Amino acid sequence: MNQRYDLRYLEDPEEALGELNDPATITTIVSEDLPQDDPVATAFMNALLLDEEQIGDIESAINEAGEPHEGARRWAEDNPEVWQPWVEAAQDAQQ
């Protein structure tokens, strides 16, 4: 939506929309033993960050492709600078 349309967000000083004014976060929920059991996966998840524009880009790629895996693959091909640090963090955890 943000990529396709020129939206203007209105201020909400009284927070009528509540938490919708706060930045979104995605939290991983894993076994408490995961850092010891799989430090590589833990490092990857800890490094995984996307800003609002990147999220919009990947959503657009998925919508344009019409299939999530294909859209994500196309986005990854065009944006190695975004996901490469995630892979590097996982590789560093293997050492």
Buried (B, 14 or more C-beta within 10 A) or exposed (E): EBBEEEEEEEEEEEEEEEEEEEEEEEEEEEEEEEBEEBBEBBBBBBBBEBEEEBBBBBBBBBEEBEEEEEBBBBBEEEBEEBBEEBEEBBEEBEE
